[in-house]
Amino acid sequence: MERGIYFDSPWGPGRPGWHIECSVMSRELLGETIDIHAGGEDLVFPHHENEVAQSEALSGKQFVRYWVHMRHLMIEGGKMSKSLGNYVGFDEVLERHSPEAFRYFYVSTHYRRPLNFTWRAMESAENTVRRLRSTLDRVDEALGGEDVNLDYGEREDRLLKTVYAEKEAFEEAMDDDFNTPVALSHLHRMVAALNEYLEGPPNKGVVLEAYLQLRELLWALGLFEDRPARADDFSERLLGFIAGLREELRSQRQYELADRIREGLRELGVELQDTPQGPRWRRL
């Protein structure tokens, strides 16, 4: 046998094959039937077909309920290959773009379609992610500000109806063979409705509800997972008190101490912003 790696069998020297190894590991770790089995389109034959044949012949049960076969990644319209000199590594991408942009780029194309990597496409994904982050910053600003609108009127009702409808449509798209491009279109409609609502005086309770629904969709796609959640009520009040105290120091021309407070909060991951409407804070 090649490389001298084999086992003795009644039929002579043998070595476990690629297909049988996967069936054995799957059965040992996941049981006789598994829900989802993924892989590249080039594995359909012979690898996955052999897995099915040998696993179901042994157990008499369905081996896999759902197969997810991905198309290949292309580079500037061609196959990625070191020999062609068009190889792009993860480190190189992440030196130039954020992880969120990289993930957005991937989910913007359905997994059953070829994905064409270009630096122009990555820049477009980065710009989209910046706009999404800007909306989250606006939400943080609204939730960290004063209660200026306690009403629930037509604007509030329209926002939440849109949010719930787009969330339902998002989930339907994801249930339809992980149709992430369509799901993203509904996420962006939700974001557009939220941005439009934030043009006027916001009801913080309504904004928070819309934000929680949006956050669920972002997390489902793995976007902004590291972004801190909203602070609890105590933290919000404490930061509001500190921001107010700093504003009072500034009014007394104690700028050095006010700057020390601002820099101290920045080191803790909180940015204080001076606006015409008063001090605002947001998580970095």
N, C-alpha and C positions, 0 to 999 in steps of 0.2 A: 504493500500500500504506500501511497505517497507520504513522504515525511515520516514513515515508520509509525504512524498513529493508527491503530486499529484494535479491534477486539476479536476474540475467537468466537466463532459460531459453528453450528452444525454444517454450514455450507462453505466454511472457509473463513479467512480473514475478512472482517467487515468494519465499516465505519459509519456512525450515524450520519444521515443526510440532513440537509437544510430543512426539508419539509417535515420529517419525522420529529426533529428536535422541537420545532415550533408547536406541533400537536401535543407532544409530551409536556412541554412547559405550560402550555395553555390549560391542559387538563389538570395538571398538578396544582397550579396557582389560581385558576379561575373557574374550574369545574367543567362539566361535559358540554354545557351550552353557554356561550357568551353573547352579550348584547351587541357590541360594536367591535368590528375588526377593521383597522385602517391599513393603508399602504399605498405605494405608488401604482400607477396603472400598468407598469411593466411587470407587476407581480401577480396579475390575475392568472396568467398561465406561464409556467406550470405550478408555481409555488402555492397559490391559494387554492387552486383546484385540487392539488394533491393533499393539502391540509384537510379539505372537506372530505375527500374520498376516504382517507385513512381514519380520520376522527369519527365520522359517522358509521363506517364499517365496524369500528370497535364498540361504540356506545349505542348505536341504533337510534340516536337522538340528533336533532338539528344542531349543527356545530355553531353557526353564527346567525343571529337574527338580522343584523344590518351590516352591509359591507360599505365602506367609505374609501373609494379609490381616487387618489389625487392625480391630476395632470402634472406635467413636468414644468419646472421653472426655466424660463428662457431669459437670455441676457441680450438686450438690444435686438430682439427678434430671432436670435440663434441659440443653439444649445450651449449651455455653460460647460467649458472644458479648459483645463489648464493648458493643454496642447494648443488650443486656439488663442490663448492669452486673454481670455475674457472672464477669467475666474474672479468672483467678488466674494470676499469673506465677511462674516458677521462683524468682526472687529472693525473692518474698513467702513462698513455702513454706519455703525454706531459711533464712529469718530466724527461723522458728518451730520448725523440725524439722530433724533430722540428715539427711544424704544417705542413710544406711543406711535410715532410716525411709521416705524417699521411694521408694527402690528397692524395699523390701519391700512397700509399698503397691501398686506397679505389678505385681509378680510374684504377688501374692496372688489375682489374678483372671486367668483364662485369656484369652489375647490375642484369642480369637474372640468373647469376650463383652464387652458394654459395660462400661466402667469408670466408676464413679460416685465422683467426688471429693467428700469432705466433710471438714471439719476434725475431726469426730469420728472418721472413719476414719483420718485421719493420726495422731491421738492414740493410737488403738489400735495402729497400726503402730509408733509410737515406743515404747510400753510393751513390745511384743513384742521389739523390737530391744534394749531395755534388759535384758530377761531373757536373751537370747542373749549379750549382752556380759558379763553377770554369770557365766554358765557359763564363758566364755573366761577371765575373771578367776580363777575357781576352779581351772581347769586350770593357769593360770600359777602360782598359789599352790602347788598340789600338786607341780608339776614343779620349783619353786624351793625346796621344803622338803627335809627330810632323808629318807633311805631308811628308812622304818619298816616296809615290807612287801615282802619279796623273794619271797613265795610266789606260785604260780599255782594258785589253787584254784577252787572252784565260782563264787565271785563274779566272778573275773576271766574265767573261761570264758563265763559268761552275758553279761557286758558285750560281749566281742568278738563273740560269735555274734550278738547283737542289732545291733551296729554294722554288721557285714558284711551282714546280712539287710536292714537298712533302707537301706544304701547301694545294694544291688542293686535294691530296690524304687524308690528315688529315680531311679536311672538308667532303669528301665523307664518310669516316668512321664514323664520328660523325652523319651524316645524316642517316646512316644505323643503326637505333635503338641504338644510342649512343654507338657505338662500341669503347669504350675508349682504350682497349688493342691494337687494330690495329692503332688507332689514335696515341698512344704513340710511336709505332714503327716508324711512319713517322716523328714524332717530333725528335726522336733520330737520324734519318738519316739526318735531317736538321742540327742538332747540330754537327754531325760528319763532315759534309761538311764545316761548319763554322770553326771548330777546324783545319781541314786540311788547309784551306785557311790562317788562322792566323799564320801558320808555316813560311810563307814568308812575305815579306813587304806588309802591307795592304793598300788598297785604302780606306780611311776613309768613303767616300761617299757610297761605295759598302758595307762596313761593317755595316754602319748605316741602310741601306735598309734591309739587311739580319736580323739585330737585330730587327727592327720594325716588320718584318713578324714573327719572332720567338716569340716576346713578345705577339703578338696577340694569338698565340696558347697556350702559358703559361697561359695567362689570361683566356682563354676559359675554362681551367681546374682548375682555381683558384690557380695556382702556382705562388709564388713570387709576390703576389699582393701588398705587402708592400714595395717591393724594389723600391727605388727612381728612377724616370725616369732620362734620361740623362739631364745634365745641359744645359741651353740655351747658346747661343754663348757668351754673355757677361760674364756669370759665368765661362765658360771654359777659356776665355782669362784672367779673373781676377785670377783664380787659377793657370793658367800657369805663370802669372807674379809673384805671390807669391812664387811659386816653384822655379822660376829662381832667385828671390831675395834671397831666403834661400840658394840656391846653391852658390851664390856669397859670402854670409856671411861665408859659410863653407870654401870657398877658401881663405878667409882672416883670417881663424882660429878663427872666432867669434862663436864658437860652442855653447856656452850657449844661445845666442840670436837665433841661428838657431834651437836649440832644443825647445825653447819657441814657436817659430812659428809652429813647427811640432806638439807639444802637443796642442796648441791652435786650430789648424785645426782639430785634432782628436776629441776634445771636441765638435766641430761643425759637426762631422760626416764625415770628410774627412781624408783619410790616405795618407800621402806622402811616397813614396817608392824610395829609392836610387838604381838605376840600372846602369849597365855598359853603357847603352845608354843614361843616364841622369835621372833626376827626373821624376817620374810618380805619378799620384794621382788617387785615386778611392774613391767612396762613400762607407761608411761602412754600 
